[in-house]
Amino acid sequence: MKSFKELKEKLNNQMMFFIMAIAMVVITIITSVYLLIFLVSNLSQIFTVSVKPTSSQQFDIQGFEKLHLVQ
């Protein structure tokens, strides 16, 4: 039969393992929720289409002639 000290030590080790397991589960849940919120908020920014109309660009003929590149 095991002594009281061995049982107490075994119980202490099991309790420590149980506490560490609960801590890991809590950390995993918190991290998962944070990353899911981060993903959803960034995906909503990606799928939001905001097209700004650009002005049509005209070729500056007068500026080109002032350069005197063509003879």
Phi and psi in radians as a Rosetta constraint file:
Dihedral C 1 N 2 CA 2 C 2 CIRCULARHARMONIC -1.355 0.35
Dihedral N 2 CA 2 C 2 N 3 CIRCULARHARMONIC 2.605 0.35
Dihedral C 2 N 3 CA 3 C 3 CIRCULARHARMONIC -1.383 0.35
Dihedral N 3 CA 3 C 3 N 4 CIRCULARHARMONIC 2.897 0.35
Dihedral C 3 N 4 CA 4 C 4 CIRCULARHARMONIC -1.103 0.35
Dihedral N 4 CA 4 C 4 N 5 CIRCULARHARMONIC -0.629 0.35
Dihedral C 4 N 5 CA 5 C 5 CIRCULARHARMONIC -1.138 0.35
Dihedral N 5 CA 5 C 5 N 6 CIRCULARHARMONIC -0.733 0.35
Dihedral C 5 N 6 CA 6 C 6 CIRCULARHARMONIC -1.143 0.35
Dihedral N 6 CA 6 C 6 N 7 CIRCULARHARMONIC -0.723 0.35
Dihedral C 6 N 7 CA 7 C 7 CIRCULARHARMONIC -1.128 0.35
Dihedral N 7 CA 7 C 7 N 8 CIRCULARHARMONIC -0.721 0.35
Dihedral C 7 N 8 CA 8 C 8 CIRCULARHARMONIC -1.135 0.35
Dihedral N 8 CA 8 C 8 N 9 CIRCULARHARMONIC -0.714 0.35
Dihedral C 8 N 9 CA 9 C 9 CIRCULARHARMONIC -1.156 0.35
Dihedral N 9 CA 9 C 9 N 10 CIRCULARHARMONIC -0.724 0.35
Dihedral C 9 N 10 CA 10 C 10 CIRCULARHARMONIC -1.135 0.35
Dihedral N 10 CA 10 C 10 N 11 CIRCULARHARMONIC -0.747 0.35
Dihedral C 10 N 11 CA 11 C 11 CIRCULARHARMONIC -1.116 0.35
Dihedral N 11 CA 11 C 11 N 12 CIRCULARHARMONIC -0.700 0.35
Dihedral C 11 N 12 CA 12 C 12 CIRCULARHARMONIC -1.107 0.35
Dihedral N 12 CA 12 C 12 N 13 CIRCULARHARMONIC -0.748 0.35
Dihedral C 12 N 13 CA 13 C 13 CIRCULARHARMONIC -1.134 0.35
Dihedral N 13 CA 13 C 13 N 14 CIRCULARHARMONIC -0.722 0.35
Dihedral C 13 N 14 CA 14 C 14 CIRCULARHARMONIC -1.147 0.35
Dihedral N 14 CA 14 C 14 N 15 CIRCULARHARMONIC -0.703 0.35
Dihedral C 14 N 15 CA 15 C 15 CIRCULARHARMONIC -1.136 0.35
Dihedral N 15 CA 15 C 15 N 16 CIRCULARHARMONIC -0.718 0.35
Dihedral C 15 N 16 CA 16 C 16 CIRCULARHARMONIC -1.110 0.35
Dihedral N 16 CA 16 C 16 N 17 CIRCULARHARMONIC -0.742 0.35
Dihedral C 16 N 17 CA 17 C 17 CIRCULARHARMONIC -1.097 0.35
Dihedral N 17 CA 17 C 17 N 18 CIRCULARHARMONIC -0.733 0.35
Dihedral C 17 N 18 CA 18 C 18 CIRCULARHARMONIC -1.098 0.35
Dihedral N 18 CA 18 C 18 N 19 CIRCULARHARMONIC -0.748 0.35
Dihedral C 18 N 19 CA 19 C 19 CIRCULARHARMONIC -1.128 0.35
Dihedral N 19 CA 19 C 19 N 20 CIRCULARHARMONIC -0.737 0.35
Dihedral C 19 N 20 CA 20 C 20 CIRCULARHARMONIC -1.153 0.35
Dihedral N 20 CA 20 C 20 N 21 CIRCULARHARMONIC -0.648 0.35
Dihedral C 20 N 21 CA 21 C 21 CIRCULARHARMONIC -1.149 0.35
Dihedral N 21 CA 21 C 21 N 22 CIRCULARHARMONIC -0.757 0.35
Dihedral C 21 N 22 CA 22 C 22 CIRCULARHARMONIC -1.092 0.35
Dihedral N 22 CA 22 C 22 N 23 CIRCULARHARMONIC -0.728 0.35
Dihedral C 22 N 23 CA 23 C 23 CIRCULARHARMONIC -1.087 0.35
Dihedral N 23 CA 23 C 23 N 24 CIRCULARHARMONIC -0.738 0.35
Dihedral C 23 N 24 CA 24 C 24 CIRCULARHARMONIC -1.149 0.35
Dihedral N 24 CA 24 C 24 N 25 CIRCULARHARMONIC -0.668 0.35
Dihedral C 24 N 25 CA 25 C 25 CIRCULARHARMONIC -1.130 0.35
Dihedral N 25 CA 25 C 25 N 26 CIRCULARHARMONIC -0.758 0.35
Dihedral C 25 N 26 CA 26 C 26 CIRCULARHARMONIC -1.120 0.35
Dihedral N 26 CA 26 C 26 N 27 CIRCULARHARMONIC -0.781 0.35
Dihedral C 26 N 27 CA 27 C 27 CIRCULARHARMONIC -1.085 0.35
Dihedral N 27 CA 27 C 27 N 28 CIRCULARHARMONIC -0.723 0.35
Dihedral C 27 N 28 CA 28 C 28 CIRCULARHARMONIC -1.120 0.35
Dihedral N 28 CA 28 C 28 N 29 CIRCULARHARMONIC -0.734 0.35
Dihedral C 28 N 29 CA 29 C 29 CIRCULARHARMONIC -1.151 0.35
Dihedral N 29 CA 29 C 29 N 30 CIRCULARHARMONIC -0.795 0.35
Dihedral C 29 N 30 CA 30 C 30 CIRCULARHARMONIC -1.087 0.35
Dihedral N 30 CA 30 C 30 N 31 CIRCULARHARMONIC -0.760 0.35
Dihedral C 30 N 31 CA 31 C 31 CIRCULARHARMONIC -1.130 0.35
Dihedral N 31 CA 31 C 31 N 32 CIRCULARHARMONIC -0.737 0.35
Dihedral C 31 N 32 CA 32 C 32 CIRCULARHARMONIC -1.105 0.35
Dihedral N 32 CA 32 C 32 N 33 CIRCULARHARMONIC -0.763 0.35
Dihedral C 32 N 33 CA 33 C 33 CIRCULARHARMONIC -1.132 0.35
Dihedral N 33 CA 33 C 33 N 34 CIRCULARHARMONIC -0.758 0.35
Dihedral C 33 N 34 CA 34 C 34 CIRCULARHARMONIC -1.066 0.35
Dihedral N 34 CA 34 C 34 N 35 CIRCULARHARMONIC -0.806 0.35
Dihedral C 34 N 35 CA 35 C 35 CIRCULARHARMONIC -1.177 0.35
Dihedral N 35 CA 35 C 35 N 36 CIRCULARHARMONIC -0.603 0.35
Dihedral C 35 N 36 CA 36 C 36 CIRCULARHARMONIC -1.154 0.35
Dihedral N 36 CA 36 C 36 N 37 CIRCULARHARMONIC -0.758 0.35
Dihedral C 36 N 37 CA 37 C 37 CIRCULARHARMONIC -1.099 0.35
Dihedral N 37 CA 37 C 37 N 38 CIRCULARHARMONIC -0.750 0.35
Dihedral C 37 N 38 CA 38 C 38 CIRCULARHARMONIC -1.047 0.35
Dihedral N 38 CA 38 C 38 N 39 CIRCULARHARMONIC -0.771 0.35
Dihedral C 38 N 39 CA 39 C 39 CIRCULARHARMONIC -1.132 0.35
Dihedral N 39 CA 39 C 39 N 40 CIRCULARHARMONIC -0.802 0.35
Dihedral C 39 N 40 CA 40 C 40 CIRCULARHARMONIC -1.122 0.35
Dihedral N 40 CA 40 C 40 N 41 CIRCULARHARMONIC -0.733 0.35
Dihedral C 40 N 41 CA 41 C 41 CIRCULARHARMONIC -1.174 0.35
Dihedral N 41 CA 41 C 41 N 42 CIRCULARHARMONIC -0.646 0.35
Dihedral C 41 N 42 CA 42 C 42 CIRCULARHARMONIC -1.317 0.35
Dihedral N 42 CA 42 C 42 N 43 CIRCULARHARMONIC -0.576 0.35
Dihedral C 42 N 43 CA 43 C 43 CIRCULARHARMONIC -1.184 0.35
Dihedral N 43 CA 43 C 43 N 44 CIRCULARHARMONIC -0.600 0.35
Dihedral C 43 N 44 CA 44 C 44 CIRCULARHARMONIC -1.158 0.35
Dihedral N 44 CA 44 C 44 N 45 CIRCULARHARMONIC -0.567 0.35
Dihedral C 44 N 45 CA 45 C 45 CIRCULARHARMONIC -1.218 0.35
Dihedral N 45 CA 45 C 45 N 46 CIRCULARHARMONIC -0.622 0.35
Dihedral C 45 N 46 CA 46 C 46 CIRCULARHARMONIC -1.214 0.35
Dihedral N 46 CA 46 C 46 N 47 CIRCULARHARMONIC -0.746 0.35
Dihedral C 46 N 47 CA 47 C 47 CIRCULARHARMONIC -1.414 0.35
Dihedral N 47 CA 47 C 47 N 48 CIRCULARHARMONIC -0.127 0.35
Dihedral C 47 N 48 CA 48 C 48 CIRCULARHARMONIC -1.406 0.35
Dihedral N 48 CA 48 C 48 N 49 CIRCULARHARMONIC 2.032 0.35
Dihedral C 48 N 49 CA 49 C 49 CIRCULARHARMONIC -1.636 0.35
Dihedral N 49 CA 49 C 49 N 50 CIRCULARHARMONIC 2.135 0.35
Dihedral C 49 N 50 CA 50 C 50 CIRCULARHARMONIC -2.289 0.35
Dihedral N 50 CA 50 C 50 N 51 CIRCULARHARMONIC 1.699 0.35
Dihedral C 50 N 51 CA 51 C 51 CIRCULARHARMONIC -1.746 0.35
Dihedral N 51 CA 51 C 51 N 52 CIRCULARHARMONIC 2.136 0.35
Dihedral C 51 N 52 CA 52 C 52 CIRCULARHARMONIC -1.714 0.35
Dihedral N 52 CA 52 C 52 N 53 CIRCULARHARMONIC 2.210 0.35
Dihedral C 52 N 53 CA 53 C 53 CIRCULARHARMONIC -1.161 0.35
Dihedral N 53 CA 53 C 53 N 54 CIRCULARHARMONIC 2.353 0.35
Dihedral C 53 N 54 CA 54 C 54 CIRCULARHARMONIC -1.741 0.35
Dihedral N 54 CA 54 C 54 N 55 CIRCULARHARMONIC 2.556 0.35
Dihedral C 54 N 55 CA 55 C 55 CIRCULARHARMONIC -1.312 0.35
Dihedral N 55 CA 55 C 55 N 56 CIRCULARHARMONIC 2.532 0.35
Dihedral C 55 N 56 CA 56 C 56 CIRCULARHARMONIC -1.244 0.35
Dihedral N 56 CA 56 C 56 N 57 CIRCULARHARMONIC 2.400 0.35
Dihedral C 56 N 57 CA 57 C 57 CIRCULARHARMONIC -1.624 0.35
Dihedral N 57 CA 57 C 57 N 58 CIRCULARHARMONIC 2.373 0.35
Dihedral C 57 N 58 CA 58 C 58 CIRCULARHARMONIC -1.894 0.35
Dihedral N 58 CA 58 C 58 N 59 CIRCULARHARMONIC 2.485 0.35
Dihedral C 58 N 59 CA 59 C 59 CIRCULARHARMONIC -1.337 0.35
Dihedral N 59 CA 59 C 59 N 60 CIRCULARHARMONIC 2.281 0.35
Dihedral C 59 N 60 CA 60 C 60 CIRCULARHARMONIC -1.473 0.35
Dihedral N 60 CA 60 C 60 N 61 CIRCULARHARMONIC 1.615 0.35
Dihedral C 60 N 61 CA 61 C 61 CIRCULARHARMONIC -1.195 0.35
Dihedral N 61 CA 61 C 61 N 62 CIRCULARHARMONIC -0.724 0.35
Dihedral C 61 N 62 CA 62 C 62 CIRCULARHARMONIC -1.127 0.35
Dihedral N 62 CA 62 C 62 N 63 CIRCULARHARMONIC -0.708 0.35
Dihedral C 62 N 63 CA 63 C 63 CIRCULARHARMONIC -1.149 0.35
Dihedral N 63 CA 63 C 63 N 64 CIRCULARHARMONIC -0.639 0.35
Dihedral C 63 N 64 CA 64 C 64 CIRCULARHARMONIC -1.157 0.35
Dihedral N 64 CA 64 C 64 N 65 CIRCULARHARMONIC -0.708 0.35
Dihedral C 64 N 65 CA 65 C 65 CIRCULARHARMONIC -1.169 0.35
Dihedral N 65 CA 65 C 65 N 66 CIRCULARHARMONIC -0.542 0.35
Dihedral C 65 N 66 CA 66 C 66 CIRCULARHARMONIC -1.220 0.35
Dihedral N 66 CA 66 C 66 N 67 CIRCULARHARMONIC -0.350 0.35
Dihedral C 66 N 67 CA 67 C 67 CIRCULARHARMONIC -1.333 0.35
Dihedral N 67 CA 67 C 67 N 68 CIRCULARHARMONIC -0.343 0.35
Dihedral C 67 N 68 CA 68 C 68 CIRCULARHARMONIC 0.967 0.35
Dihedral N 68 CA 68 C 68 N 69 CIRCULARHARMONIC 0.813 0.35
Dihedral C 68 N 69 CA 69 C 69 CIRCULARHARMONIC -1.506 0.35
Dihedral N 69 CA 69 C 69 N 70 CIRCULARHARMONIC -0.507 0.35
Dihedral C 69 N 70 CA 70 C 70 CIRCULARHARMONIC -1.845 0.35
Dihedral N 70 CA 70 C 70 N 71 CIRCULARHARMONIC 2.299 0.35
